[in-house]
Amino acid sequence: MAFEKLDNKNAYRILAPRPTIIVTTINSKNEVNAAPFSFTMPVSMDPPLVAFASVPSHDTYQNIEEIPEFVVNIPPETILEKLWITGEKFPYGVNEIEKAGLNQIPSELVAPPKIKECVGHLECKVEWIKDAGDHNLIVGRVVRTDIKPGSLKDGLLNVEKVKPVLHLGGVDFVVGDHLRKVK
Ligand SMILES: Cc1cc2nc3c(=O)[nH]c(=O)nc-3n(C[C@H](O)[C@H](O)[C@H](O)COP(=O)(O)O)c2cc1C
C-alpha cells in the first residue's frame, strides 16, 4: 500500500495532538496578556529550558520583546472553553485572563502573573529568541515551577485527574484521559 503524499506545509498537522499551554506576559505598561500555544516543548533538563513558537505579530511576542519573561500555564480540561476565549483576537493591551473569566495570581520570580485555574505554572525568563520561518522560537529558562496538589502520580502528571488538553488543530482537541501502558 502506497503512502499518501501530503503537502509539506501540513507536516505539523500530523505532529499532533500537541500539549496546549496558555502563555502569560506583560508589557512595559504592566498590561497583562494571555494566549494559547501548542507549538511548545521542553528543550533541556539542566538547565531547565522550555520553548514555544509564536507568530511575531502576536501581542505575546510584542510583550516578550518589552519584558522578556513569561509564564507557561498548564490548563486542565475544565477550562477548555475559557482557554479558547484567550485565543480570540482582542486589541493590544486587553487582559484575556479577565475576558475569559479566569483569575490571575502573582508569580513568585517573574513579572507576568499566572492563571489560578491552571494546574501548573512554569515561570520563565527568556534565554534566547530565533527567527523560525513564519514563527519566532522563544526559549525560556524555568526559574520556578509549581503544581496543584494531587496533580502528580508517581512523579508524573496525573492525566486521569488533570485531563490535559491536546490540540489536534482548529477547534479540535484531544483530552488525555486515556492512559495506555506499553509494558
Ligand atoms: C489551541 C491553540 C493553539 C495555538 N497555538 C499557537 C502557536 O503555537 N503559535 C502561535 O503563534 N499561535 C498559536 N495560536 C494562535 C494564538 O493563540 C492566537 O492567535 C491569539 O489570539 C494570539 O494572542 P495574542 O495576540 O494576545 O498573543 C493557537 C491558538 C489556539 C486556540
The ligand as an ORCA input file, in Angstrom:
! r2SCAN-3c Opt
* xyz 0 1
  C      -5.209     25.735     20.820
  C      -4.472     26.852     20.154
  C      -3.104     26.745     19.933
  C      -2.392     27.791     19.328
  N      -1.052     27.656     19.129
  C      -0.335     28.687     18.618
  C       1.082     28.573     18.487
  O       1.705     27.578     18.875
  N       1.750     29.641     17.961
  C       1.104     30.781     17.574
  O       1.770     31.716     17.112
  N      -0.240     30.914     17.693
  C      -0.969     29.906     18.225
  N      -2.323     30.014     18.378
  C      -2.992     31.266     17.985
  C      -2.917     32.332     19.076
  O      -3.209     31.825     20.370
  C      -3.958     33.443     18.774
  O      -3.677     33.995     17.504
  C      -4.009     34.512     19.822
  O      -5.028     35.443     19.502
  C      -2.716     35.281     19.981
  O      -2.917     36.133     21.064
  P      -2.030     37.397     21.408
  O      -2.031     38.304     20.196
  O      -2.753     38.007     22.581
  O      -0.659     36.912     21.763
  C      -3.062     28.976     18.956
  C      -4.438     29.083     19.177
  C      -5.145     28.041     19.772
  C      -6.613     28.190     20.024
*
